[in-house]
Amino acid sequence: MDHSLFDNRKYPVVDAREGYGEWAKTYEQIVQDVMDLRMFNWVQSVDWASADAILDLACGTGRIGQWLRQLTSAPIDGVDFTPQMLSQAHDRGLYRNLTEASVTQTGLSDAVYDLCVQSLADEHLPELEPLYAEVARLTRPGGQFVIVGVHPQFFMQGMPTHFDRDSGETVTIRTYVHLLSDHVQSALAAGWTLQEMHEGLIDDDWMQVKPKWRKHYGQPISFVMVWRKNASAT
């Protein structure tokens, strides 16, 4: 579903590549660890240290790659379609390879990775099926895919992904609302089995960084799912 069904802010809308290209300069100062890194830290079914080869989809500035590097010495590759974000990821010096491409059409080889991750990107995809199919292609049988996203219920409250331009104008990055059941149906069709799932609420941790969000207290804001590729999947 296009977020315009729920949008109560009516900011001008830009596509994801343009939006993140502009936002790259301030993204690190805006995104909150409690949104995504907290969710990764909740995961229990992944042995991060034993990974053989990792792919960071929609790697952006490399925040998730930096978190991964603290847990594993495995080579990490990154994919993102925003050159400005990739430039910052490159400067971190922790990725083996960085590829400018869509997460649904990476151009990478089949069955290279035993662990793939993606954070805060699915909301910019009109459909989820191509994502889960592409990650299944890239992942070895028995490999895992960890996806963190903004909870659809939060988007349905009317707040899309947005940022402030240098001019001070606030713009929305084109956002789509995917129900959690949409993730499940798309993943199952691509040969994945759900291992673990958590939903993050706006709680006391959030009040430390967003005290003005008190009115949203107790509402879902993020999720993490851990998928394992079926041994029989191709």
Helices and strands as residue ranges (DSSP letters): G 3-5, E 13-14, H 16-23, H 27-30, H 33-42, G 48-50, E 54-57, H 63-69, E 76-80, H 83-92, E 97-100, E 113-119, G 122-124, H 129-138, E 139-150, H 152-155, E 162-164, E 170-173, H 180-189, E 192-201, H 204-209, G 211-216, E 220-229
